[in-house]
Amino acid sequence: MYLKVILSSFEGEKIKLPLQYNYYVQSMIYKLLEKEMAEFLHEKGFELEKRRFKMFCFSQLMGNYKIYREKKEIVFDSQVDLYISSPMEEFLAQLSNSFLLNDNIKLCNNALVVKSVKIEKYSFEDTKVVVQTLAPVTVYSTLYKADGGKFTCYYNPIDKEFKKLVADNIYKKYKAYFEKEPINKEFSITAIGKPKLHVLNYKGILIKGYSGRFVLEGDRELIKLALNSGLGSKNSQGFGFIKLV
């Protein structure tokens, strides 16, 4: 399931944000949740093998904008659309209610008003679907240099490791969330055309991700979870949001 939220400024003012704005969207989401839910997701989440999955994802902001690189700023017109997905119905219900009940939504230094909130459920029967990213997909490994130092290796969708890590990630999310193994572990991802590379800065850390269209094929429950929780890693930081085409 996902929310589509349309936010607008007061009196048609521009919406000004840092070029790297993911942290501010994430902060807004946490502040709109009830305290117990926010603390559970922020401090714990769904644990498996020393990994913690937040089980929510959000898109990039959609709308007309201009980028001012010298100011490291992105300026939207007076309206933006935001998508937020999760398999947790209570999570989306809390967000929906908070968006509707708050007269003033703060996003970074912008005071915004909610024009509409809509909850949608994915419905599909096929075991093969085409999806479009609304936020870049990232997967990576932590490797070691000859001197023993660590470095992060981000993978391109053409790499075998990309496909393997995306599949492994969705298996682990399933097990962490449902507390059982998936009955059918068939899941694969294939890029359509050449995905676009994005390099984002999240709280001082550079993260590489790829956007584009992908074919997901396999078990419907795993595909559904990928749609609801996001593809790949760092979903709660604004990576991996996908939508059916």
N, C-alpha and C positions, 0 to 999 in steps of 0.2 A: 504494500500500500504506500501511497505517497500523498503529501499535501502539495497543492499549488497555492501559493500565497502571492497576492498582488499588493505591493506597498507603494505608497505615493507620498511625496512631500507636501507640506502645507503651502498653499497659495502658489503652486507651480514652481517652487524653488528647485534648483539643481541639487542632485544628491552627490556629494563629494566624499570620496573614499581614498585611502591609500591604495596604490596599485596592487599591493599584496594584501587583500582584505579578508582572506579566509578566516583568520583568527577572530575578527570582529563579528562575522556571521555566526561562527561557532559559539562565541560568548553570548550573543543575543539568544541563541537557542537554549543554552543552559539557563539563562536568567528567566526565560519564559516557562520553564518546567517547574513543577512543584519540588520543594526542597528535597524530599526523600528520593525522588526519581533522579534529580540532578546529581545528588551526592553519590548515589549508587553507580550511575554511569561514569561520572568523573573519577571517582576513587577506586572503583572495582570493575564493573562491567561483567561480561560473561567470560569466565576464565577457562583456559585449557592449555596444559603444558607450558605454564609460565607466560602464556599470552593472554591478553585481555581485549575482548572485542566489545565495542560500544554498541554495535548493531543499529547504527543509524548513519545516514549519509545526506549530504546536501549538494545542490548544484551550484554552478557559478551563477552570478546574478545575470538575469536576462533583461535587455533593454537597449535603447540607443545610448551610446556613450562616446566620449572622446578621451584619449589618453594623453597626458602631459608628462612625458618621461623626465624632463628636467626637474619637475616637481615631485616625481614618483607618485602621480595622482591619476585616478580615473574618475571622470565626472559623467554621471548619468543624467538624462533628462529627468523629469519629475516623477517617473514611475519605473519600478523594477519588479520582475517576477522572480520568485524563488521556489525551488522544489526541494522538499525534504521527504526522505523515504525511510521506512523501518518496518520490520516484521512485528514490532510491538504496537498493538492497537492502543494500549493505554498511553504510550509515549505520544502517539499522534493525536489522540483525543485531548491530552493535556495541552499540547501546543496549539491545537485548533481553538480550544476554549480561551487560552491566554491571548492569542492573536485577536480574537473577537471581543474580548472583554477589556483590552487595553486601548485607551484613547490615544496613547502616545508610545510608539515603539522606537526605542533608541538603537540606532545602528552606527557605531563609532560616534561621530559628533552630529549625526543627523536625527532630527525628530520626524518620524514617519507615521502615517496613518494607514490602517488596513482597509483596502478597497474590497477585497474578497478573499475567502478561504474555501478551498474545495478539497475534499478527500476522495481519492480515486483508488479503486482496486484493480490490479492487473488481472485480466482474463485471457487465457490462451489455452489451446488444446494440443498444439504441436510440440514435438520434442526438438524442434529446430526453429529458432527465432532470430530476427535481425534487430540489433539494438544500436542506438545512437548515444554517445557519451554527452552528458551535459556538464561533466567535470572530468579532467584527465584521469586515466587509470595508471596507477603506479605499482610496481612490484620490484623487489630488490633483495640482494643478499649482502651480508656483512662479511667481507673477506679480509685476509691478512697479507700485509706486505712482507718482503723478505726480512725487513728489520723488526718484524713483529707488530708493527703498527696496523691499525684497522682502517678500512675504507669501505664505503658503500658503493655497490655496483648496481645501477638501475638497468633494467632490461627493456629492450625494444620488442614490440609485438612480433617481429619476425624471428626472434630468438626462441629456441626450444624451452629455455628456462622460463621465459615469460609465460608460455602456455602451461607449463608444469606448475609454476608458483601460483598462478591464478586458480587453477583447479585445486591444488592443495589448500589454498586459502579458503575456498568455499566449503571444502570438506570439513575443515576445522571449525568454521563458523557454524555449520550445521550441528556438529557434535557439541560445541559449546552451548549453543542456544537451546537445542532440543534434548540435550543430555543423552544422546544415543547416536549410533552410527547410521549414516544413510543406507537405506536398503539397496539402492542402486547408485553406484559411484560413477556412472557415466557422465562426464562433463568435459566439453572442449570449447576452446575459443579460437576463432580465426578472424584475422583482420580483413576488411574489404578495402582494397586500394592501399594507399600509403597513409598511415596515421600521422598526425601532426604532433611534433615534440613541443612540450611546454616545460619551462623551468620556473618553478614557483619558489618563493621564499616564505617559509612558515616559521615565524619566531626565530629568524636568523639561520635556519637550516634550508639549504637549497635542495629541492625535491624535483626530480624529473618524472613527467607523466606524459601519456599519449591520448589524444582525442581522435575520434573518427567513428566509423561504423564497424561493428563486429558481428559475426555469426556465433551464437551460442547454441550448442547441440548437446543433448543428453537427457538426463532425468528431469522431469518437469518440476519436481520439488526443489532441486538444486538451482534450476534456472529461476524459479520464483524467488528463492532466497537471495540470489545474486541481484535481482531487480529490487528487492526490498532493502537489502543491507548494503549494496554497492559491490563493485568488482575490485579485487585487489586489496591493497593495504591503505591505511590512513584515511578510511572513509569518513570518520567523524571530524577530520580536518579539511574536508571538502574535496576528496578525491574519489573517483570511481562511480559517480552517479550515472546510471544508464536508464534509458527509456525505450520502450518498444517502438519500432518504426511502423 
